């Protein structure tokens, strides 16, 4: 170790005074003087650059101290360059100074300023909103499992290129904020040896509750199991080594994946797993993921599907690296089809579908035979293919088939169709083409064009892997590796586009976004948070086995996710008027109520408590019993978080129906002026107070149950016979506390700000995200990345205290205050129509506890 100076010597004292002259505190100056060599370099820097007269602030002085400690291997010129970068404020942190010293050790003068700035984070800027968005995106993409992963998450984020130069303190604060919003407040660690208790059957990770036990960090789903065993980029074999080299040169050895949906319908919850796997795997490895529309069948594609797919990908928390289309490559695909014919790897066939089926062995699985066109000359097939393109044939009269291996036991090698005639205008290319490539021809080649390192798909494509690889090798192009995982299936629902279309057309449901369905647009409308869906998918893991999951398990994940994030409001579904007769007519008490008892960061709200309140009709009955603890004539109950207990003294009924319409109650005090004995039950209430807008009247509260009675409706001869006719209950006139308005506006404004920040960050990170890589004559109607895709009224979520979780319906609800300027009060406006959807009950099949 270098010799250290004697801090009491006159030389050291003089040095300390010199160091203080540039802005260091006494303690930091004394610390800087401890190491003789670095102290000598700091002294030289002060003299050479006249730092004592520059009025440096303490932060800059600390940077010069850091430079003196890191520049032992630098010559005077390099050290002087670094000093200049501090003085002109290009270097603003110790981390940047350390990086500068390392850079200058290996880059002699003259220095390339631009390259230096890039390596040292000069000019780096990130807003708090952008930083928070990057953090939440990482948490979603990597299925981070609760507070136990805080340290590993923070460490991983510090290593990501886009956050390399972010302020460590700001990054730490953003991570802790995200964890708090997703998993709830971190609990205080339990005393050693004491077992941490929770609800029976609870899972702290799944529920979002913080576990502070010293458990070892767990691996993410991307590091173990099926995904953990995938090959490294470049590890997929090629028929020529130069193909691998070109691929790695293009990708830099990074992971490249793609999510390739067909734009012929709306995505369902099964697709959320594919989105999670493809986008998440790429994000975890610092790679890139395409959103690629497999638009090779113009007869089934509609603009609304293109738009919805992009919206759902982004709603789930992912940003495509590029948005591409199979149609971007129609010219290249056609050229490769011609090349395949030239290599005698394809031929024009005029067989009917029935004839092809017979050649493949027919219904009895007999011997396979080649059709008469299989041996036609290459020149003839080339001419016929050109004729197909030029309109000589109608659909079904001619097809291009790949010449594979009829002796192979895999049907995917039995001369699959590569091109067919379709007389339909294409959504993007118009009437340019009347022949279109099939999935079997397109998919592997576009994966090749886009240098996909990991072609991840579900296990029903296992048989297709052999034809996928055959075609790439037949054309001698880069061959991605296809790997298959088990698909996600949910019991008790249907996800077939054909079956859902029948439900929509015949009026069984409200549309493709009916909250009883499991399309992603339906789950969004129901109010299910996207983070809850990702949490559900991640906890299932990724393997080659298919998942058949009960609806109750999905609901429990949603319930657990909302437990730590959703504010809580007083709510009565079926209001019953209560007059507290011993309170004055003008009585008013403002009650301060927290929005979540365990998450103080959510804030609080003030509620009016008056002579007239409303309770839920189910909280009162005329006949009392020993096992009944709520309100009845002569009985006392508490009002949740209100300052008094009440006793029912009488009631009024409707003279026509005999229904109880009002309760007369007494606010209780003990005989000694103190509060009476605490009752056994506390019930919901909201007060009547017109000046504050209380209560908030809900026009419709929609309570959704499962749509089908059985776990396998798709297996029935007529699946519509399995529909539960009582799967939707609409309750009119529910009441919610007046805190609803402030909560709703705040949630909407925060969602809008975060949506804009995230969209700006995505566009900034990739200026080409809204533009296809290839010019295919695309129309302007193709979807674009916009902040509006991330904003919907369903962001207004809350727990109706001890009732259920609810959200604003994003289609039918009208709430003008949400769109008004931030400084205007949030109150009911003329024309408002409040529609709430029940997201999930508080407990499975639970009623209100007695």
N, C-alpha and C positions, 0 to 999 in steps of 0.2 A: 504494500500500500504506500502511496506517496506520503512523505513526511508532512505532518500538520504543524501549523504555526502555533506559537504560544500566544493565546488570546490576550494575555496581560502585557505583552511587549509593546514598546512605543510604536514599532513598525506596524503591528497589527492594529493598534488603536487608530493610527493615521489612516490605514487602509479602510477601516470601518467607517470613519468619517467621510472618506472619499466616496464609498459606496452609498452612504446615506445622501450624498449630494445629488445623486441621480434619481432619488425618489424611493429608495429602499427604506423600510422601517429599521429600527435598531436591531431587532431580532433577526431579520432577514439579512441585514448587512453583516452581522456577526457570524451567521451561518455561512454566508458566502466567503468569509475570510478564513474559514477553517481549513480548506484544502489549498495548499500553497500554489499548486500549478494552475488550478482553475481561477484562483484569486489573482494570480499574476496576469492571466489572459484577460480577466475582467478589467483589471487596472489598465492594461494596454488599450482595450476597446474604449474606455472612458477618455483616455488621453488622445488617441488617434481620431476619435469622432467628436471630441469636445462635448461629451454627453452631459457634463455638469451644467452647461449653459443652455441646454435645450428644453428645460422645463418638462422633462418626461413625467408621465404619471407612474404610479407604482406598478401597474400592469406591464408597461413597457420595460421598466427597470428589471422586473422579474424575468422578462424574456431575454434581456442581455445576460443575466445571471445564468439562465439555462444555456445560452449560446456558449458562454465561457466554459461550462461544464461538459459540453458535447463536442467542442471544436478542436480537441487535442490533435486530431489527425489532419486538420485543415491547414493550408498555408495562409499567409497573410491576405492574399488576394481573395481566396474563397471566404475567409472569415469576414473580410470587409464587405463582400457582396451580401452575406447573410445579415450583417449589421445594417446595411442600407435597406434591406427588405423589411427589417423591423422599424426603422425610422420612417419609411414611407407607408407604414401600416399595411404592407402586404401580408406580413406574418403577424398574427394576432393572438396566437395561443402557444403554450409550451409544446404541445403536440406538433404543431406546425414547425416550430424551431427545430425540434428533434428530427423531423422528416427532412428539413432543409439541410441539416448537418450530414445526414446519411447520403442525401442526393449529391451534395457538393464533394463528398469523398470520392465518388465514382465518376463525376462529370467535371473535367477540368475547364478552366476559363478559356475562351469567353462562354458564358452560360446562355443557353437558349431560354429566354425569359418565359415563353409560353409553356415550354416543357417543364420548367421549374415550377411555375404556377400550378400546373396540372398535378404534379406529384406532391405538392405541399398544400393543396387545398386553398390556394389563394383565390379570393373572390367567391368562395363558397357562401351560399346564403340559403337559408331554409326558414320559412315562417313556422310559428308554433302549430298552426293548423296543418301544414304540410308534414311536419314532424309527427304529429299525432296520427295523421292518416297513414303514414308509412308504418308506424308501430302497430296500429290495429290491423292493417293488411297482413303484416308478418304473423301476428297472433292467429288470424283466421286461416292463413295459408298453411301454418305449421301445426295446427291443432294443439296449441299450447294448453297444458292441463293444469290450470289453477296456480295458486300462489307459490307452490313448491318449485315452479319453473321460472320464477322471477329472475334469479341470478343467471341461469343459462340463456334466457331470452335477452336480457340486457347485454350479455357477452356476445351473443350471436349478432345482435343488431349493430353493435359497435364495429363488427367486422364487415358489414355490408358496405359495398362501395358508395352507395348514395348517402350513407350516414357516417362515413368515415370521419368527416370533419365537423359533425354536429357537436354542439356543446355537450360534454358529458353530463353536466347537471341538468340541462334542459331535456336531454334524452332520458335520463333517469326519472325525471318528473313526469314525462309523457308516458313512459312505461308503467309507472305506478298508477297514474290516472286511468290508463286503459284497463289495467288489472282490476282496479277498484270498480270501474263501471261494468266490467264483464263478470267478475267473480265476487263482488261485494267487498266490504271492508275486511282487511286482514285482521284475523282474531289474534288476541294476545296468546303467546305460547302457554300451554298447560304446564303446571308444575311437573317436574320429573317424576316418573313412576305412576302418574295419574292417567288413567285411560281416558281418551277423548271420546265423549259420548255424543250421539246424534240421534235423529229419528230412526226408528227401526227400519232396517233395509236401506238406509241412506247411503249414498256414495258421495263423499265430499268433493271429489273431482267432478263428477257428473252434475252435481247440484250447484256448483259454483261457490261452495263454502270453502273458506281458506283453511288449509291444513299447514300448521307451522311446525310439525314434527320434523326431526332431522332425517328425513328420508332421502336416500340417494336420488339424484336427478334421473328421471326416466327418459328413455329414448322416445322420439316421436314416431308416429306411424310411418314416416318416410325413411326411418333409419333401421327398421327391423321388419321381419316377416317378408312378405312378397316384395314390397317396394325396396326393402333393405338389401335384397339379393340381386337386384337388377344389375346389368352390366354397366361398366363405366363408358362414357362417351368414347367412341372409337373401338370398343370391344366387340362390335358386331362384325362377323366375318364378311369379307368381300371377295368376289372372284378375281379382282385385280387390286393389288396394294395401292395403286395410285388413286383409286376411288376413295379409299379410307383417308389417304393423305389430303385429298381435295376437300373432303367433308370436314376434317379437323381444321384445315386452314380457314374454311368458311365460318365455322362456329367458334373457333378458338378453344375447342375442347369443352365447350359448355353444353349443358343439358338443353335440348330443344324438344318440346312436346307440342301437341295440338289437341284442341277440343273440336271435333268435326261433325256437328249435328246436321241432320237433313232439315231444311227449312220447310217442312210439310206439316207442321203441327206445333203445339205448345210443349215446352219442356215439362217433365214431371219430376217427382222427387228422386226417381232412379237416376235421372241425369245429374242430380246434385252430387252424386258420388263420382261420376265421370269428371265433372268440373273440378271437384275437390282433388281427385287423383292427378289430373293432368296439370292444372294450374298450380296446385300445391306442391307437386313433386318438382316442377321447374323452379318455383320460388324458393323452395328449401335448398336447392343446389345452386342458387344464384343464376339460374338459366332463364329461358324465354319460352313462352307458350303462345301459340297462335290461336285465335278464334277463326276457324275455317268452315265456311258454309259448304256443305256437300250438295251443291245445287245442280245436279245432273239430270233431274227429272222435272222439266218445266210444267208438266201437266198437274203436279201436286203442290207447287210452290206458290206462296202468297207473300206479299210485302209485310203483312202483319206478323208473320212468323219470323222473318228476318229481324224485325225490330224487337220483338219480344225476347228472342234468344239473347241478343246483346244486352238487353235490359236486365235479364235474369242473371247472366254471368256477372255483370257489374253489381247488381243488388246483393249477390252472394259475397261480394268483397274482392273480386278479382278484376284486373285490368289486362286485356289482351295486349301482347307485344305488338302484334299486327292483326288486322282483320282482313282475311283473304277469302277467296271463293274458288271452288274447283273450276268455275267458269273463267277465272283469270288465265287458266292454262289450256283452254280449249285448242288454241293453235298448236301449242307444244304437244298436247295429247294426240291430236290428229297426225302430226308429223311422226310421232313414235308409233302410231298404229300403222302408218305406211311403212316405216322401217321394220316393224315386226313382220309384216307381209313379205317384205323383201328378204328377210331372214328365214322365210318359210315357217314362220311361227304363228301365222294366222291365215284364215281363208274366208271367203264369202260363202255363206250357206243360205239356201232357199228352202230349207225344211220347215214344216209347220211345227208348232209346239208339240203336237201329238206325236209327230214323227221323231222329234228329238228325244222325247220321253221314252219312246219304244227303243231307240238306239241305245239308250242308257240302261236298258234292262226291263223297262216297263214296270207295271205294278207288282209283278212276280219276282223282280230282281234277277232276271235272267242274264244271259251273256250280253256284253256290250259290243256294239258293232259301229263301225265308222260310217258316216253318211257318204253318199256318192260324191259330195263336193269337196271332201277333205283332201283329195289328191289332185285337185285342179291346178293348173300351172300358176306360178307366182304372178306372171304378167297378167293373166286373166283375172285373178283376184284383185290386183292393183286397179285394173280398168273398172271392175265391178264396184270397188269401193269408191272410186271417183264418181261413178254413176249414182251410187247411193247418195253421195254428198250433193250431187247436182239435181236430185229430185226425180230420178227415174223410177224409184220404187216407193210404194206406199208402206205404211207400217205393217210389219209381219211378212213382207215379201222378200226381204233380204236382211241378213244380219252378218256382222263380222264376228267370227268365233276364233278363239285362241286354240292353236294346235298343241295340246298338252299331252297327256298320257292316259289313254283309255284303259290301260291295264292296271293303273294305280287303284288301290282300294278306296281312295278318298274321292268322293263325288266332286270335290272342288277342283279336280284335275281332269274332269271329263269335258274338255273343250268348252269352257265357259264363254258366254257372250261378251264381247268387248264393245261393240257399237250396235245401235239399233236406230230405226227411223221413228221420229216423233214429230208430228205436224202440229206443233204448239209453239207459240212465241215464248222466248225465254225472258224471265224477269229482268235480266241485265243485258243480254246480248241481242234482244229483239228477234228479228227474223234472219239473222246471219246464218244460223245453223238449222238444219232439219235432221241431222244425225247427232246423237248424243252418246257419250261414253257411259258405260255402266259403272257401278260401284267397284266391281271386281277389277276393272281395268284402271279406273281413276285413282283409287285410294292409295295404293302403294306407290304409284308414280308421282302423285302430288306430295306424298310424304318424302319422296326422294328429292323432288325439286326444292322443297323447303328445308332440306337437311335435318329432318327429324331424327333425333338420336334414340328416342324411346317412343315407339308407336304403341300406346297403351289402350287396350280395348277389353271388352267383356268376353267371357269364356265361350259364348256362342260363335265367336269368330276363330276358335282354335283350328277348326278344319280349314279355314281360309288362309291360314299362315303359309301352307305349302304353295298355294297358287300365288300369294303375295310375293314370296321369295322367288318363285319360278319366273314371274314376269320381269322382275328387276334384273335377274341374271340373264334372261333371254335377250334383254335389250342392253346388257352390260352397263347399267347405271348404278349409282350408289344405292345400296340396299339397307334400309332401316331395319331394326329388329322389332318385330311385333311380340308383345307380351300380354297375356290375358289374365284378368282378375274376375272374381265372382261379382255378378250384378246385384243390385239392391232391389228387393221386392218387399212390398208392404202388404200384410194380410188385411182383409176386410175392405178392400177397395179395388177399383179397376184402373188401369193405366193405359189400356189399349186406346189408340186414337179413334178407332172405329166405334168402340163401345161408348166412349165419352161423347162422340159426335151424336150417337143415338140418344143419349141422355139429354143433350142440349136441344136437339131438334124436336124431341117429343115432350119437352117441357118438364122433365123430371128434376132438373137443376136450373139455376139462374143463369148459367153460361159456363164457358170454359174456366172462368175465375170464381165459380161458386165455391165458397169456403169449405164445403163438404168434400170437395175433390182434392186430389193430391198432385195437381199440376202446380208448378212453382208460382204461377200468377194467382192461383187460388190460395195457396199458403200465404203469399204476401198479403192478399186482401183479408184473409182471416186474421192477420196481425202477427203471424209467427216471425220472430226476429231471424234475420239471415244467420246470425251467429249461433242460434240454437240449432239450425239445420246442420251447420258445419260441425258443431259439437256432437250432434247425433251421429253423423257419418263417421267422424273420426273415432268415436268410442267403439264403433262396430269393427274397426280395423279393416285391413285390405288383404284378402287372401284369394285363393283360386276357388274357394267354396262360395256358392250363392248364399245370400242372406234373405231369410223369410222372417220379417220382423212384425211383431204384433203392434197394432195401432197404439195400444196402451203404453208401450215402451217409448214410442215417439213422443206421445203427449207428456210423459214424465220428464223427458229431456227438456221439452219446451217449458214445462212448469218449473223445473229446477233452474233453468237459465233466467227466467223472469223473476224468480224469487229474490235475487240480489240486485236487480236492475230496475224493476218497475215501481214507480211511486204508488202510494196507496191513498185512495180517496174513499170517503164515506158514500155509500150508495144503497138505495132501497129500490128493489125491482118493482114491487107492488105497493105503492104508498098508502098508508092509513093515517089519517089526521089525528094528532094528539094535542089537546089543549091542556096546558098546565095551569089549573084554575087559580092557584095561590101565587102566581107571578103577575106583576102589573101588566097592563095592556102594552105599555111602551118599554117593557123590559128588554134590555140588550146587553149581552156579554160577549166580547170577542175572545174566542178560544184559540190559543196558539197550538197548532197540531203539526207534528213532524210528518213529512211525506213518506218517510220510511224509518221505522224505529232503529234499524241497524245500519243505516247509511245516512248519516247526518249531512253528507255532502249534497244530497238531493234537496236539502232545504226544508222549509216549513211553510205553512199557510195559516191564515187567520179565518176562523169560521164564526159566523154569528150564531149565538144561542138565544132563542127568544121564547115567548110564551107559547107559540105554536110551532110544533115540530111534526115531522112525519117519520113513522117507523114502517118496517116491512110488514105487510098483512100476515105473512107466515110467522111473524114473531108474536102474534096474539091469538088466543083462542078463548072461547067462553067457558069451556069445561077444564078445570084444573085437575092435576093428578100428581102423585108423589114423584114421578120420574120426569115431570115437566118443569123446566126452570125459567121459561120465558114469561111474557106478560099474560095475565088473566085477571078477571075482576078480583079486587082485594089483594093482589099480589104486587110485590116490589121488585123492580129490576134496575140495573144501571144503564145509563146511556153511554156508549163507548166514548171515552175521553171527554165527556161533559162533566160539569162540576156538581151535578145533583143526581140523586136516585129518584125514581118516580113510582107511585103506586096508583093503580087503576081504581078509581072510585065509582065510575059509571060509564055508560056508553050510549051512543045514539045509533038508531038503525034507519034504513030506508023504509018508509011506510009501505012501499009497493013490494019490494023483494025480501024485506027482512034482513038484508045484509048490513053488517056493522059498518058505519061510515065515519064515526068519530069516537075517540076515547077521551073521557074526562079524567085527568090524572092530577095528582098532588105531588109537588116537590117536597121531598122528605128532609126533616131535620130531627135530631134526637131531642128528647124532653129536656136535656140539659144544654140545648143549643148546639151541640156537636153533631157531627154526621152520624146517621144511624149505622147499624151493623151492615157490613158490606154484603150485597146480595150475591146469589150464586150465578147470576147470568148478567151479561152486558150485551145490549142489542144495538143495531144500527139506527141512525137517525140523520135527518137533515132538517134545518130550520127554515121557517118561512120568514123572509126579510127582503121585501121588494127593493129597498134602496141599494142593497149590495148585489141584487140579482139572484138571491138564493130562494128556492133551490133551482138548480139547472135541470130543466125538463128534457128528457131524452125522448125524441119522437118514436124511435124504434130501437129496441134492443133485440138483436137476433142471437138466439141460442142454438148453436149447431151441435147435433149429435152425429154419430157415424151414419153414413148414408145406407149401408147395407147391414142386414141382420147377421149374415154368416161371415166366416173368415175367408171363404173362397167363392165369392159371387161369380167370378169369371168361369168357374167350372160348372155352373148350372146351365141347363138347356136354354132357359130364358133368364138371363141375369137380372132383368128388370123386375121379375117377380120377387126378388130378394130385397128390394128396396124397402126401407122402413118409412112408412107414410108420415111418421111423427118425428122425422129427423131434423125438422126446423120448427122452432117455436119463436114467434114474434111477439114481444111484450111491448105494449104501448104505454107511454107515460111514466117510465121509471124516473127517479130523481137521483141526481149526483150533487155532491157538495160544490159550492161556488169556486173552490180552488181549481176546479176543472179548467177554467178559462186560462188562467195564468200558466198552468202546466201544459195545456195544449199548444198555446202560442210559443212558449219557450222550446218545447220539443220540436215544433215545426221549424222555428228559426234556426235552431242548432243543426237540424238535419239539412236545411238549405245551405248553411255556411259550410258544413262538412262536405256536402255534395259538390259544392263549387270548388272548395280547396282540393278535394281529391281529383276532380276532373281536370283542374288546371295543372296539378302535378302530373297526371297521366299524359296530358298533351305536351307538357314541357319535357317529360322524359322521352317521349317518342312523337316527334312532329308528324310522322307518317301513319299514326294509328288510325286516322280516318280515311286514309287513301290506300287502295290496293297497290301491291307491289308491281302489278302488271296492268297495263292499259288494255282493257278488254272492251272498250266502248261502253263502260258501265254507265248506267243512268244515275242521276242525282238522287233517286228515291232510295238508294241503299242506305242502311242505318249508319248513324254517326254517334260518336261518343259525346254525350251532353250531360250537364249537371241535372237536367230535369228527370233523367232516367232514375236518379237516386232519391228523388223527393216524392213522397206520397203521404197522404193523410194517415196511413197506417203507422207512421212513426209515433203517433200519439197513443201510447200504451200506458195502462195503469191497472192496478189491482183494485177492483171494487171490494173494499175491505171485507174479508170473510165471505165474499160472494163468488168471485171468479176474476180472471184476467180479461180485460177488454181493450179494444182498439177502435178508432174511428174507421168507418167503412170508407175505403179510398175511392169508391165510385159514386155512391148514393148520398153520402153526407155532404152538406153544404155549410161551411163555417167561414163567414166572410173575414172574421178577425185574423185568421191565419195568414191571409194575403195582404193585410194592412201593414203600414209602417210600424217599426218596432216600438216607437214611442207612443202609439195609440193604445188605449186600454183594451184588453180583450174582454168583450162582453157580447151578449147575443145581439145580432143585427136582424133587421127585417129580412125575411126570406131564408134565414138559417133553417136547416133541417138536420137534426143530429141523429145519426145512425151509428149505433155501436154493435160491433161483432164480438161475441165471446171467443177469445183465443183458445182458452183451455180452462177447465174447472180447477179448483184448488186441490181437489183430490179425485182420484179415479172413482167415477160413479158415486160421488159423495153428495149427500144432501146437507142441509144446514144442521149442525149438531144441536141437540136439545139443550 
